[in-house]
Amino acid sequence: MNVNLAQVRDHLEHRKAELLHRAQRVERDLSRVEGALSPDFSEQAVQVQNDQTLNEIARAATEELVAIEAALERITQGKYGVCKSCGDSIDEHRLVALPLSVFCVACSA
């Protein structure tokens, strides 16, 4: 495999830091640190709807963080780029495009 694992690790660590920062901002917004719900009912409806979006953002960030941690662990164990299903190498072009890939093209179908 010709994938530069140091670059992959750096990229994943950078993305992890971005996601952790995003999760902190979402948590702050959801906990209403900057103010309670508006007394206006229509504004409250918008705020609650925004909360649903923020919860989805938090869920997606958490899922990606779990995948990043797993990829970093695979790098540490020397298993990065090995298909979880068949054990063959994952094509480096796939890893460049999808660095969190755990399956080769054949097994992902």
TIRO-2110 file (N, C-alpha, C; in Angstrom, 1 decimal):
// TIRO-2110
0.9, -1.2, 0.0, N, 1, A
0.0, 0.0, 0.0, CA, 1, A
0.9, 1.2, 0.0, C, 1, A
0.6, 2.2, -0.9, N, 2, A
1.4, 3.4, -1.0, CA, 2, A
0.7, 4.6, -0.3, C, 2, A
-0.2, 4.4, 0.6, N, 3, A
-0.9, 5.4, 1.3, CA, 3, A
0.1, 5.9, 2.4, C, 3, A
0.3, 7.2, 2.5, N, 4, A
1.1, 7.7, 3.6, CA, 4, A
0.4, 7.8, 4.9, C, 4, A
0.7, 6.8, 5.7, N, 5, A
-0.1, 6.7, 7.0, CA, 5, A
0.1, 7.9, 7.9, C, 5, A
1.2, 8.5, 7.9, N, 6, A
1.4, 9.7, 8.7, CA, 6, A
0.5, 10.8, 8.2, C, 6, A
0.3, 11.0, 6.9, N, 7, A
-0.6, 12.0, 6.4, CA, 7, A
-2.1, 11.6, 6.7, C, 7, A
-2.4, 10.4, 6.6, N, 8, A
-3.8, 9.9, 7.0, CA, 8, A
-4.0, 10.2, 8.4, C, 8, A
-3.1, 9.8, 9.3, N, 9, A
-3.2, 10.1, 10.7, CA, 9, A
-3.4, 11.6, 11.0, C, 9, A
-2.6, 12.4, 10.4, N, 10, A
-2.7, 13.9, 10.6, CA, 10, A
-4.1, 14.4, 10.1, C, 10, A
-4.5, 13.9, 9.0, N, 11, A
-5.8, 14.3, 8.5, CA, 11, A
-6.9, 13.9, 9.4, C, 11, A
-6.9, 12.7, 9.9, N, 12, A
-7.9, 12.2, 10.8, CA, 12, A
-7.9, 12.9, 12.1, C, 12, A
-6.7, 13.2, 12.7, N, 13, A
-6.6, 14.0, 13.9, CA, 13, A
-7.1, 15.4, 13.8, C, 13, A
-6.9, 16.0, 12.6, N, 14, A
-7.4, 17.3, 12.3, CA, 14, A
-8.9, 17.3, 12.2, C, 14, A
-9.4, 16.3, 11.5, N, 15, A
-10.9, 16.2, 11.4, CA, 15, A
-11.5, 15.9, 12.8, C, 15, A
-10.9, 15.1, 13.6, N, 16, A
-11.4, 14.8, 14.9, CA, 16, A
-11.4, 16.1, 15.8, C, 16, A
-10.4, 16.9, 15.7, N, 17, A
-10.4, 18.2, 16.4, CA, 17, A
-11.6, 19.1, 16.0, C, 17, A
-11.8, 19.2, 14.6, N, 18, A
-12.9, 20.0, 14.1, CA, 18, A
-14.2, 19.5, 14.6, C, 18, A
-14.4, 18.2, 14.6, N, 19, A
-15.7, 17.6, 15.1, CA, 19, A
-15.9, 17.8, 16.6, C, 19, A
-14.9, 17.7, 17.4, N, 20, A
-15.0, 17.9, 18.8, CA, 20, A
-15.3, 19.4, 19.1, C, 20, A
-14.8, 20.3, 18.3, N, 21, A
-15.1, 21.7, 18.5, CA, 21, A
-16.6, 22.0, 18.1, C, 21, A
-17.0, 21.3, 17.0, N, 22, A
-18.4, 21.4, 16.5, CA, 22, A
-19.3, 20.9, 17.6, C, 22, A
-19.0, 19.8, 18.2, N, 23, A
-19.8, 19.2, 19.2, CA, 23, A
-19.9, 20.1, 20.4, C, 23, A
-18.9, 20.7, 20.8, N, 24, A
-18.9, 21.7, 21.9, CA, 24, A
-19.8, 22.8, 21.6, C, 24, A
-19.8, 23.4, 20.4, N, 25, A
-20.6, 24.5, 20.0, CA, 25, A
-22.1, 24.0, 20.0, C, 25, A
-22.4, 22.9, 19.5, N, 26, A
-23.7, 22.4, 19.5, CA, 26, A
-24.2, 22.2, 20.9, C, 26, A
-23.4, 21.6, 21.8, N, 27, A
-23.8, 21.4, 23.2, CA, 27, A
-24.1, 22.7, 23.8, C, 27, A
-23.3, 23.7, 23.6, N, 28, A
-23.5, 25.0, 24.2, CA, 28, A
-24.8, 25.6, 23.7, C, 28, A
-25.1, 25.5, 22.4, N, 29, A
-26.4, 26.0, 21.8, CA, 29, A
-27.6, 25.2, 22.4, C, 29, A
-27.5, 23.9, 22.5, N, 30, A
-28.6, 23.1, 23.0, CA, 30, A
-28.8, 23.4, 24.5, C, 30, A
-27.8, 23.7, 25.3, N, 31, A
-28.0, 24.0, 26.7, CA, 31, A
-28.4, 25.4, 27.0, C, 31, A
-28.6, 26.2, 25.9, N, 32, A
-29.1, 27.5, 26.0, CA, 32, A
-28.2, 28.4, 26.9, C, 32, A
-26.9, 28.3, 26.8, N, 33, A
-26.0, 29.1, 27.6, CA, 33, A
-26.2, 30.5, 27.3, C, 33, A
-26.5, 30.8, 26.1, N, 34, A
-26.6, 32.3, 25.7, CA, 34, A
-28.1, 32.8, 25.9, C, 34, A
-28.9, 32.0, 26.5, N, 35, A
-30.3, 32.5, 26.8, CA, 35, A
-31.3, 31.4, 26.6, C, 35, A
-32.4, 31.6, 27.4, N, 36, A
-33.5, 30.6, 27.4, CA, 36, A
-34.4, 30.8, 26.1, C, 36, A
-35.4, 30.0, 26.0, N, 37, A
-36.3, 30.1, 24.9, CA, 37, A
-37.0, 31.4, 24.9, C, 37, A
-37.3, 31.9, 23.7, N, 38, A
-37.9, 33.2, 23.5, CA, 38, A
-39.3, 33.1, 24.1, C, 38, A
-39.8, 34.2, 24.7, N, 39, A
-41.2, 34.2, 25.2, CA, 39, A
-42.2, 34.2, 24.1, C, 39, A
-41.8, 34.5, 22.9, N, 40, A
-42.7, 34.5, 21.7, CA, 40, A
-42.9, 33.0, 21.3, C, 40, A
-44.2, 32.6, 21.2, N, 41, A
-44.5, 31.2, 20.8, CA, 41, A
-43.9, 30.8, 19.5, C, 41, A
-44.1, 31.7, 18.4, N, 42, A
-43.7, 31.3, 17.1, CA, 42, A
-42.1, 31.3, 17.1, C, 42, A
-41.5, 32.1, 17.8, N, 43, A
-40.0, 32.0, 17.9, CA, 43, A
-39.6, 30.8, 18.6, C, 43, A
-40.3, 30.4, 19.6, N, 44, A
-40.0, 29.1, 20.3, CA, 44, A
-40.1, 27.9, 19.4, C, 44, A
-41.1, 27.9, 18.5, N, 45, A
-41.3, 26.9, 17.5, CA, 45, A
-40.0, 26.8, 16.6, C, 45, A
-39.5, 27.9, 16.2, N, 46, A
-38.3, 27.9, 15.4, CA, 46, A
-37.1, 27.4, 16.2, C, 46, A
-37.0, 27.8, 17.4, N, 47, A
-35.9, 27.4, 18.3, CA, 47, A
-35.9, 25.9, 18.5, C, 47, A
-37.1, 25.3, 18.7, N, 48, A
-37.2, 23.9, 18.9, CA, 48, A
-36.9, 23.2, 17.7, C, 48, A
-37.3, 23.7, 16.5, N, 49, A
-37.0, 23.1, 15.2, CA, 49, A
-35.5, 23.1, 15.0, C, 49, A
-34.9, 24.2, 15.4, N, 50, A
-33.4, 24.3, 15.3, CA, 50, A
-32.7, 23.3, 16.2, C, 50, A
-33.3, 23.0, 17.4, N, 51, A
-32.7, 22.1, 18.3, CA, 51, A
-32.7, 20.7, 17.6, C, 51, A
-33.8, 20.3, 16.9, N, 52, A
-33.8, 19.1, 16.2, CA, 52, A
-32.6, 19.0, 15.2, C, 52, A
-32.4, 20.0, 14.5, N, 53, A
-31.3, 20.1, 13.5, CA, 53, A
-30.0, 19.9, 14.3, C, 53, A
-29.8, 20.6, 15.4, N, 54, A
-28.6, 20.6, 16.2, CA, 54, A
-28.4, 19.2, 16.7, C, 54, A
-29.4, 18.5, 17.1, N, 55, A
-29.3, 17.1, 17.6, CA, 55, A
-28.8, 16.2, 16.5, C, 55, A
-29.3, 16.4, 15.3, N, 56, A
-28.9, 15.6, 14.2, CA, 56, A
-27.4, 15.9, 13.9, C, 56, A
-27.0, 17.1, 13.9, N, 57, A
-25.6, 17.4, 13.7, CA, 57, A
-24.7, 16.8, 14.7, C, 57, A
-25.2, 16.8, 16.0, N, 58, A
-24.4, 16.1, 17.1, CA, 58, A
-24.3, 14.6, 16.9, C, 58, A
-25.4, 14.0, 16.4, N, 59, A
-25.4, 12.6, 16.2, CA, 59, A
-24.5, 12.2, 15.1, C, 59, A
-24.5, 13.0, 14.0, N, 60, A
-23.6, 12.7, 12.8, CA, 60, A
-22.1, 12.9, 13.2, C, 60, A
-21.9, 13.9, 14.0, N, 61, A
-20.5, 14.2, 14.5, CA, 61, A
-20.0, 13.0, 15.4, C, 61, A
-20.9, 12.5, 16.2, N, 62, A
-20.5, 11.4, 17.1, CA, 62, A
-20.2, 10.2, 16.3, C, 62, A
-21.0, 9.9, 15.3, N, 63, A
-20.8, 8.7, 14.5, CA, 63, A
-19.5, 8.8, 13.7, C, 63, A
-19.2, 10.0, 13.2, N, 64, A
-17.9, 10.2, 12.5, CA, 64, A
-16.7, 10.1, 13.5, C, 64, A
-16.9, 10.6, 14.7, N, 65, A
-15.8, 10.5, 15.7, CA, 65, A
-15.5, 9.1, 16.0, C, 65, A
-16.5, 8.3, 16.1, N, 66, A
-16.3, 6.8, 16.4, CA, 66, A
-15.6, 6.2, 15.2, C, 66, A
-16.0, 6.5, 14.0, N, 67, A
-15.3, 6.0, 12.8, CA, 67, A
-13.8, 6.4, 12.7, C, 67, A
-13.6, 7.7, 13.1, N, 68, A
-12.2, 8.2, 13.1, CA, 68, A
-11.4, 7.5, 14.1, C, 68, A
-11.9, 7.3, 15.3, N, 69, A
-11.2, 6.6, 16.4, CA, 69, A
-10.9, 5.1, 15.9, C, 69, A
-11.8, 4.5, 15.3, N, 70, A
-11.6, 3.1, 14.7, CA, 70, A
-10.5, 3.1, 13.7, C, 70, A
-10.5, 4.1, 12.8, N, 71, A
-9.5, 4.2, 11.8, CA, 71, A
-8.1, 4.5, 12.4, C, 71, A
-8.0, 5.3, 13.4, N, 72, A
-6.7, 5.6, 14.0, CA, 72, A
-6.2, 4.3, 14.7, C, 72, A
-7.2, 3.6, 15.3, N, 73, A
-6.8, 2.3, 16.0, CA, 73, A
-6.3, 1.3, 14.9, C, 73, A
-6.9, 1.3, 13.7, N, 74, A
-6.4, 0.4, 12.7, CA, 74, A
-5.0, 0.7, 12.2, C, 74, A
-4.8, 2.1, 12.2, N, 75, A
-3.4, 2.5, 11.8, CA, 75, A
-2.4, 2.0, 12.8, C, 75, A
-2.7, 2.2, 14.1, N, 76, A
-1.9, 1.8, 15.2, CA, 76, A
-1.6, 0.3, 15.2, C, 76, A
-2.6, -0.5, 14.9, N, 77, A
-2.5, -1.9, 14.8, CA, 77, A
-1.9, -2.5, 13.5, C, 77, A
-1.7, -1.6, 12.6, N, 78, A
-1.2, -2.0, 11.3, CA, 78, A
-2.3, -2.7, 10.4, C, 78, A
-3.5, -2.4, 10.7, N, 79, A
-4.6, -3.0, 9.9, CA, 79, A
-5.3, -2.0, 9.0, C, 79, A
-4.8, -0.8, 9.0, N, 80, A
-5.5, 0.2, 8.1, CA, 80, A
-5.3, -0.2, 6.7, C, 80, A
-6.4, -0.1, 5.9, N, 81, A
-6.4, -0.4, 4.5, CA, 81, A
-6.6, -1.9, 4.2, C, 81, A
-7.0, -2.6, 5.3, N, 82, A
-7.3, -4.0, 5.1, CA, 82, A
-8.9, -4.2, 5.2, C, 82, A
-9.5, -4.8, 4.2, N, 83, A
-10.9, -5.0, 4.2, CA, 83, A
-11.4, -5.8, 5.4, C, 83, A
-12.3, -5.3, 6.1, N, 84, A
-12.9, -6.0, 7.3, CA, 84, A
-13.6, -7.3, 7.0, C, 84, A
-14.1, -7.4, 5.7, N, 85, A
-14.9, -8.5, 5.3, CA, 85, A
-14.0, -9.6, 4.8, C, 85, A
-13.2, -9.3, 3.7, N, 86, A
-12.5, -10.4, 3.0, CA, 86, A
-11.0, -10.4, 3.4, C, 86, A
-10.5, -9.3, 4.0, N, 87, A
-9.0, -9.3, 4.4, CA, 87, A
-8.1, -8.8, 3.3, C, 87, A
-8.6, -8.5, 2.1, N, 88, A
-7.8, -8.0, 1.0, CA, 88, A
-7.5, -6.5, 1.3, C, 88, A
-6.5, -6.0, 0.6, N, 89, A
-6.2, -4.6, 0.7, CA, 89, A
-7.3, -3.8, 0.0, C, 89, A
-7.5, -2.7, 0.7, N, 90, A
-8.5, -1.7, 0.1, CA, 90, A
-7.7, -0.8, -0.8, C, 90, A
-8.2, -0.6, -2.0, N, 91, A
-7.5, 0.2, -3.0, CA, 91, A
-7.1, 1.6, -2.5, C, 91, A
-5.9, 2.0, -2.7, N, 92, A
-5.5, 3.3, -2.2, CA, 92, A
-6.3, 4.5, -2.7, C, 92, A
-6.8, 4.4, -3.9, N, 93, A
-7.7, 5.5, -4.4, CA, 93, A
-9.0, 5.6, -3.5, C, 93, A
-9.5, 4.4, -3.1, N, 94, A
-10.7, 4.4, -2.3, CA, 94, A
-10.3, 5.0, -0.9, C, 94, A
-9.2, 4.7, -0.4, N, 95, A
-8.7, 5.2, 0.9, CA, 95, A
-8.5, 6.7, 0.9, C, 95, A
-8.0, 7.2, -0.2, N, 96, A
-7.8, 8.7, -0.4, CA, 96, A
-9.2, 9.4, -0.4, C, 96, A
-10.1, 8.8, -1.1, N, 97, A
-11.4, 9.4, -1.3, CA, 97, A
-12.2, 9.2, 0.0, C, 97, A
-12.1, 8.0, 0.7, N, 98, A
-12.9, 7.7, 1.9, CA, 98, A
-11.9, 7.1, 2.9, C, 98, A
-11.2, 7.9, 3.6, N, 99, A
-10.2, 7.4, 4.5, CA, 99, A
-10.7, 6.6, 5.7, C, 99, A
-12.0, 6.6, 5.9, N, 100, A
-12.6, 5.8, 7.0, CA, 100, A
-13.1, 4.5, 6.5, C, 100, A
-12.9, 4.2, 5.2, N, 101, A
-13.3, 2.9, 4.6, CA, 101, A
-12.8, 1.7, 5.4, C, 101, A
-13.7, 0.8, 5.6, N, 102, A
-13.3, -0.5, 6.2, CA, 102, A
-13.6, -1.7, 5.3, C, 102, A
-14.1, -1.4, 4.1, N, 103, A
-14.4, -2.4, 3.1, CA, 103, A
-13.8, -2.1, 1.8, C, 103, A
-13.3, -3.1, 1.1, N, 104, A
-12.9, -2.9, -0.3, CA, 104, A
-14.1, -2.6, -1.2, C, 104, A
-13.9, -2.3, -2.4, N, 105, A
-15.0, -2.0, -3.3, CA, 105, A
-15.9, -3.2, -3.5, C, 105, A
-15.4, -4.4, -3.7, N, 106, A
-16.2, -5.6, -3.9, CA, 106, A
-17.1, -5.9, -2.7, C, 106, A
-16.5, -5.7, -1.5, N, 107, A
-17.3, -6.1, -0.3, CA, 107, A
-18.3, -5.0, 0.1, C, 107, A
-18.1, -3.8, -0.4, N, 108, A
-19.0, -2.7, 0.0, CA, 108, A
-20.3, -2.7, -0.8, C, 108, A
-20.3, -3.5, -1.9, N, 109, A
-21.5, -3.5, -2.7, CA, 109, A
-22.6, -4.3, -2.2, C, 109, A
END
